[in-house]
Amino acid sequence: MALNMTLVSTHLDELRSALSADRVLTDATSLQHYGRDWTRHFEIRPSAIVFPVKADEVVRLVKWARKNKVGLVPSGGRTGLSGGACALNGEVVVSFERMNRILEFNELDRTVRVQPGVVTEALQNFAKANDAYYPVDFAARGSSHIGGNIATNAGGVKVLRYGLTRDWIAGLTVVTGTGELLDLNKGLIKNATGFDLRHLFIGSEGALGFVVEALVRLTSPPKPLTVMVLGLSDLESVMKVFNRFRTHLPLTAFEFFSDIALRTVVDHTHLAKPLGTDCPNYLLVEVENTDASTEAAILESFEHCLEAGWVLDGAIAQSEAQARDFWRLREDISEASAPFTPYKNDVSVTVAKVPEFLEKTDAILKKGYPDFKVVWFGHIGDGNMHINILKPESMDRADFLKRCKGVNADLFRIIAELGGSISAEHGVGLVKKEDLSSTRSVAEIQIMRELKSVFDPDGIMNPGKMLT
Amino acid sequence: MALNMTLVSTHLDELRSALSADRVLTDATSLQHYGRDWTRHFEIRPSAIVFPVKADEVVRLVKWARKNKVGLVPSGGRTGLSGGACALNGEVVVSFERMNRILEFNELDRTVRVQPGVVTEALQNFAKANDAYYPVDFAARGSSHIGGNIATNAGGVKVLRYGLTRDWIAGLTVVTGTGELLDLNKGLIKNATGFDLRHLFIGSEGALGFVVEALVRLTSPPKPLTVMVLGLSDLESVMKVFNRFRTHLPLTAFEFFSDIALRTVVDHTHLAKPLGTDCPNYLLVEVENTDASTEAAILESFEHCLEAGWVLDGAIAQSEAQARDFWRLREDISEASAPFTPYKNDVSVTVAKVPEFLEKTDAILKKGYPDFKVVWFGHIGDGNMHINILKPESMDRADFLKRCKGVNADLFRIIAELGGSISAEHGVGLVKKEDLSSTRSVAEIQIMRELKSVFDPDGIMNPGKMLT
């Protein structure tokens, strides 16, 4: 079914009466601001931005959109990297910015009921204030919304220890593409009464419906954390160090970044280089000091890796401020790369296949981009690597994209051979939908289409995303 | 679409040539043996039992069933308690008994690839032999299959600490009702490429398709465990003791059972009573000795609960043999109740609502069954209670069932009011399908029907289960 690409004035009048006039914006600045995420490769063209404040307003919006054949694009903190929150074809953007309340904390269940527009860091801080911990964490914590995290099953830097967003959602209230309000799983730990629709919605990128409330599980805060940076001689050492550390220490993070990545961050932030020695590759390692013996075990593992020649140099943060700076060396990579209009890949393999993946990808990147700056980093502990190709200043953007897509063909072939994923944590959105078949089979994609039809028969929920 | 309720001889010939003749059984003993699970309230009437040995045989079976309009019932260890593996209407039972190989252990990923017919305990033992741990555990461990565990998202006694089967499935290969072989998620930790069909299949009771292979995640073995039995004065003390223990100790299990449950087990097994004092309620508590201070912390918590008057008596197992006996007091309840043809309820609420649930349910049971023996036990740590009503010897089975279903109406109303579930871990199957709407909304049930149609358009996969 073709959707309307422009709103007529009666549509807008209906919208304004369904919400209130001040929560329907159509000015050019708002359309550009709310109509996109962090991707910069698309021409943005929404019809209006609306700001519901409660679930039944979202129900009314969906029913309105069905009746008028208008696409709806969900919008959270707009930190997505796959174009999932971009409105290109006259859709109405549903911003959850004003549904940003923390509704209820249940101390016995250790759950917190939130609206979808709660910022990740606000949830983390709320947990901390209640002697608890929300462990899903990543660089965009200050802007991203919990609703967007759920829509993409956000991962980040602590997955190795704490899993993904999926693992922390005890209940989910959603509005489907037919305007049904579903209250899924209600916070139960054990509930064997049919298909778990909650899990189907997590990671569905708004294609089945929109999250209007979530019941999030919290855990106990970790014991003090030790943060260190290690400098490595070569790529082969990465997994050797990982295996040594993870078998001897309670790791909470194990992050890799290349020399070019470090230099890009240091140039951008003016942070101090962490080590006296320049190395081709670096690791940021975080360990929880679960008991008195952890400190000695860290030093032992460090010395073992030095003696084996895998590690050339290393530094352990001596203060919380230094630990934060070490983390910034890894977490500011995206921001430091942004001025170079990077082309981003976000891929994963199983941990056991990381060495083969690193070796083969290194060869592809050297062959495919001999003249480009490649910023390489990732979460070794969960098999997820980010590859940012920086655009040479002199190069035309269209030429640059064409060149990057050419290299993708080689890269995605390797990933398919290794049974990996072409989108580890950014989602499919607009950016990866043409390549979905390199990770999912034809039969799976057909089933996905049919599942979408069940929840969204008119194709109004985030149209044109994920599926072609 | 109506399915055939009897197989004609040409159907059987085709089956025998699709597999081999010795893997198609039609004798009365086999039909009765393989055609049911642990429920005893149904009249069993399968047409044949088949034993595939590999995934592509299952594909061929499904295609054969589609062509001939024959229902297929998946069958694992047949320890189910909801009738999910019962064949009542001439279906062909697909036993996974001969697909029971452990295929591959990946030490780096700490995953093990298994066929669906691997017995839970065999997987646990395999993990142990490889210095790892498969933590999903329950009384039927010696017979249940991993395929059945996945189909029902099995929980059990360690959920408090380790979660459910869902949390340990890294990849899943299934055959849908159209005969498509889907290889879902491939063991990836991070994979944001569309709807997670793996999670939709977990807990779907064979209604969408059958599991033909699974990639199961393992973890590190726990440190030594301390097992104790506590005797409690009243139901209100249960949660008080739980809150004290869980805030001070690393719990791995926290199980409740009533005095009648204990006496039923002691009579059946001739195990020694655990305590000198007879108490109305008991707890089995298991704690991991994570460090040297745990033992002292256990004693402190125990004394705190004694002084508060919540605990009347207690005993800590002094040997592994005694710990096993303590566990049998809890785990043998089902077996000890079996001769009394119990009517089983398996319900859950959130942990915070357990006190209100216990109080209200106690009142309903006393009012509804003043003359019946009620064996009550459950997993306090995850909000799941089991209620077994024992049939008085003199009572007719039909009268007994009618009486139990009458009490269900009151019980299920309370559970709905508390936002709980009428099937915490046994699944829906045949036993709970008429009552599904007390946990799932009309809209959810309609969506479940439509999802089933996507995967199983002809309704041949475990027909008549879960959905009416």
Chai-1 contact restraints between the chains, C-beta under 6 A:
chainA,res_idxA,chainB,res_idxB,connection_type,confidence,min_distance_angstrom,max_distance_angstrom,comment,restraint_id
A,N106,B,A352,contact,1.0,0.0,6.0,A-B,restraint_1
A,L108,B,V351,contact,1.0,0.0,6.0,A-B,restraint_2
A,L108,B,A352,contact,1.0,0.0,6.0,A-B,restraint_3
A,D109,B,T350,contact,1.0,0.0,6.0,A-B,restraint_4
A,D109,B,V351,contact,1.0,0.0,6.0,A-B,restraint_5
A,D109,B,A352,contact,1.0,0.0,6.0,A-B,restraint_6
A,T152,B,A192,contact,1.0,0.0,6.0,A-B,restraint_7
A,N153,B,A192,contact,1.0,0.0,6.0,A-B,restraint_8
A,G155,B,K190,contact,1.0,0.0,6.0,A-B,restraint_9
A,E180,B,A443,contact,1.0,0.0,6.0,A-B,restraint_10
A,L182,B,E444,contact,1.0,0.0,6.0,A-B,restraint_11
A,K186,B,G419,contact,1.0,0.0,6.0,A-B,restraint_12
A,G187,B,T350,contact,1.0,0.0,6.0,A-B,restraint_13
A,L188,B,S348,contact,1.0,0.0,6.0,A-B,restraint_14
A,L188,B,S421,contact,1.0,0.0,6.0,A-B,restraint_15
A,I189,B,D382,contact,1.0,0.0,6.0,A-B,restraint_16
A,I189,B,G383,contact,1.0,0.0,6.0,A-B,restraint_17
A,K190,B,G155,contact,1.0,0.0,6.0,A-B,restraint_18
A,K190,B,S348,contact,1.0,0.0,6.0,A-B,restraint_19
A,K190,B,D382,contact,1.0,0.0,6.0,A-B,restraint_20
A,K190,B,N384,contact,1.0,0.0,6.0,A-B,restraint_21
A,K190,B,A424,contact,1.0,0.0,6.0,A-B,restraint_22
A,K190,B,E425,contact,1.0,0.0,6.0,A-B,restraint_23
A,N191,B,S421,contact,1.0,0.0,6.0,A-B,restraint_24
A,A192,B,T152,contact,1.0,0.0,6.0,A-B,restraint_25
A,A192,B,N153,contact,1.0,0.0,6.0,A-B,restraint_26
A,A192,B,S423,contact,1.0,0.0,6.0,A-B,restraint_27
A,A192,B,E425,contact,1.0,0.0,6.0,A-B,restraint_28
A,A192,B,G427,contact,1.0,0.0,6.0,A-B,restraint_29
A,T193,B,S421,contact,1.0,0.0,6.0,A-B,restraint_30
A,T193,B,S423,contact,1.0,0.0,6.0,A-B,restraint_31
A,T193,B,V428,contact,1.0,0.0,6.0,A-B,restraint_32
A,T193,B,T439,contact,1.0,0.0,6.0,A-B,restraint_33
A,T193,B,R440,contact,1.0,0.0,6.0,A-B,restraint_34
A,G194,B,V428,contact,1.0,0.0,6.0,A-B,restraint_35
A,G194,B,R440,contact,1.0,0.0,6.0,A-B,restraint_36
A,G194,B,M448,contact,1.0,0.0,6.0,A-B,restraint_37
A,G194,B,M466,contact,1.0,0.0,6.0,A-B,restraint_38
A,F195,B,L200,contact,1.0,0.0,6.0,A-B,restraint_39
A,F195,B,S204,contact,1.0,0.0,6.0,A-B,restraint_40
A,F195,B,M448,contact,1.0,0.0,6.0,A-B,restraint_41
A,F195,B,L451,contact,1.0,0.0,6.0,A-B,restraint_42
A,D196,B,G203,contact,1.0,0.0,6.0,A-B,restraint_43
A,H199,B,H199,contact,1.0,0.0,6.0,A-B,restraint_44
A,L200,B,F195,contact,1.0,0.0,6.0,A-B,restraint_45
A,L200,B,L200,contact,1.0,0.0,6.0,A-B,restraint_46
A,G203,B,D196,contact,1.0,0.0,6.0,A-B,restraint_47
A,S204,B,F195,contact,1.0,0.0,6.0,A-B,restraint_48
A,D291,B,D291,contact,1.0,0.0,6.0,A-B,restraint_49
A,S348,B,L188,contact,1.0,0.0,6.0,A-B,restraint_50
A,S348,B,K190,contact,1.0,0.0,6.0,A-B,restraint_51
A,T350,B,D109,contact,1.0,0.0,6.0,A-B,restraint_52
A,T350,B,G187,contact,1.0,0.0,6.0,A-B,restraint_53
A,V351,B,L108,contact,1.0,0.0,6.0,A-B,restraint_54
A,V351,B,D109,contact,1.0,0.0,6.0,A-B,restraint_55
A,A352,B,N106,contact,1.0,0.0,6.0,A-B,restraint_56
A,A352,B,L108,contact,1.0,0.0,6.0,A-B,restraint_57
A,A352,B,D109,contact,1.0,0.0,6.0,A-B,restraint_58
A,D382,B,I189,contact,1.0,0.0,6.0,A-B,restraint_59
A,D382,B,K190,contact,1.0,0.0,6.0,A-B,restraint_60
A,G383,B,I189,contact,1.0,0.0,6.0,A-B,restraint_61
A,N384,B,K190,contact,1.0,0.0,6.0,A-B,restraint_62
A,G419,B,K186,contact,1.0,0.0,6.0,A-B,restraint_63
A,S421,B,L188,contact,1.0,0.0,6.0,A-B,restraint_64
A,S421,B,N191,contact,1.0,0.0,6.0,A-B,restraint_65
A,S421,B,T193,contact,1.0,0.0,6.0,A-B,restraint_66
A,S423,B,A192,contact,1.0,0.0,6.0,A-B,restraint_67
A,S423,B,T193,contact,1.0,0.0,6.0,A-B,restraint_68
A,A424,B,K190,contact,1.0,0.0,6.0,A-B,restraint_69
A,E425,B,K190,contact,1.0,0.0,6.0,A-B,restraint_70
A,E425,B,A192,contact,1.0,0.0,6.0,A-B,restraint_71
A,G427,B,A192,contact,1.0,0.0,6.0,A-B,restraint_72
A,V428,B,T193,contact,1.0,0.0,6.0,A-B,restraint_73
A,V428,B,G194,contact,1.0,0.0,6.0,A-B,restraint_74
A,T439,B,T193,contact,1.0,0.0,6.0,A-B,restraint_75
A,R440,B,T193,contact,1.0,0.0,6.0,A-B,restraint_76
A,R440,B,G194,contact,1.0,0.0,6.0,A-B,restraint_77
A,A443,B,E180,contact,1.0,0.0,6.0,A-B,restraint_78
A,E444,B,L182,contact,1.0,0.0,6.0,A-B,restraint_79
A,M448,B,G194,contact,1.0,0.0,6.0,A-B,restraint_80
A,M448,B,F195,contact,1.0,0.0,6.0,A-B,restraint_81
A,E450,B,V454,contact,1.0,0.0,6.0,A-B,restraint_82
A,L451,B,F195,contact,1.0,0.0,6.0,A-B,restraint_83
A,V454,B,E450,contact,1.0,0.0,6.0,A-B,restraint_84
A,M466,B,G194,contact,1.0,0.0,6.0,A-B,restraint_85
